[in-house]
Amino acid sequence: MTATELELNPYAWDFHNDPYPTYKRLREEAPAYHNDRLGFWAISRHEDVEAAFRDWKMYSNKDGVALEALPQSVTKMMSILGMDPPLHNDIRRIVVHVFTAKQMDAMEEGIRQMAVKYVRSLVDKSKAGEPIDFIEDFAGRLPMDVISDMIGVPKEDRDKVREWANTMMDRVDGSEEIPPHAMQASINLLMYFTEMVKCRREKGIGDDLAAKFMRAEVEGKKLSDEDVISFLFLMSIAGNETTTKLLANALYWGKKFPEQLEKIKQNPALTGQWVEETLRFDNSSQILYRTLMEDVVLHEKQLKKGDRIALLVGSANRDETVFEHADEYDIERDCSPTLSFGKGVHFCLGARLARLEGRVCLEEFMKAVTDYHYEEDGLIRIHNSNVRGFLNMPIKLEV
Ligand code: HEM
């Protein structure tokens, strides 16, 4: 990119490797940016991204949150994430009912036991001189185990469900299309939940979250089986990749800023803030798209009804007007203005759970090791236009 060219290409692998210089230029030079080739607008300043999240009437989720406006049949698969109020509120009111703070907090002990089990196995492998991959052996497993426990995916099915949820995110360098194998994985996942709900109906519905969704009722309204299936599908993708990437991003940036990691070693009570600063500094959910519902002028640009708009969360979290020294990783800063979990009606339903999983996993990991190391060359990044983080993280432990 030369000094005069400014391109935001959400498919470019260079951009995935380090999006932050592009974000900075966008905030400074083109706060309402249009990509003529791909046909979308992008907003990058914190104030604008937050306002768009809050204004669901103007910035609609009806066509999904990916760059491509998807047909209704596909957005339906995204459940509440592909809906606007009032339908969104009707369904969210039902699911929120089984997602309360009290229920999430009650999960801490179970999550800790899972984390201890995985960390112990990492340490055993390390002592036996076997290679360890932080993602393959731990961070890529626990979030899906937690969701699987919640929604009732049996142990023997978890590997394949996780595999499909991961494969759905695969993209090919230089291509703007969703590759056939990724498409097939999403079909498999959808079919799996369809069969699961059908079985529940036939055999009696049990007592896990899927069963609670099937039974839940607010003001006389129940979820249809189709609603339940698409919500289970959304849960399995929304709460899996993002949390996995958060954990590995925390380890990655901890090593890049060793004085910050040292603070955590000295004072483990800071682990929650380690999670918060990682979410701000390098969020696993980088870009969410909307469809504009009316013409609007923004930063002297004319945006038209029907245009696709990228909300650059990763950029908003680095906005210097909100976060002093925004490009510094500082676990003791006030992270409260971050937009990592969105804002407004679509605010992440799993935010409390993600924070809990992040803190507990990192606490148990740091309790078990005196230090860890990774080689930059050994890391493989995910190439996806929404999610940011690593696919693999081979590490060595000092225990
Ligand atoms: C680090 C982890 C996570 C991040 C960064 C994250 C981020 C987000 C963001 C930015 C949104 C708003 C999307 C929008 O406005 O279009 C969202 C929505 C959502 N998230 Fe998360 N999420 C995480 C973990 C989870 C977990 C663990 C779950 C569930 C188990 C979950 C379930 C959902 C659901 C159901 C929605 C849709 C809410 C709605 O449309 O009303 N997320 N998430």
Residues whose N, C-alpha, C, O or C-beta is under 5 A from the ligand:
A	BS01	HEM	V65 I80 L81 M235 A238 G239 T242 T243 L246 S284 S285 L288 L339 S340 F341 G342 V345 H346 F347 C348 L349 G350 A351 L353 A354
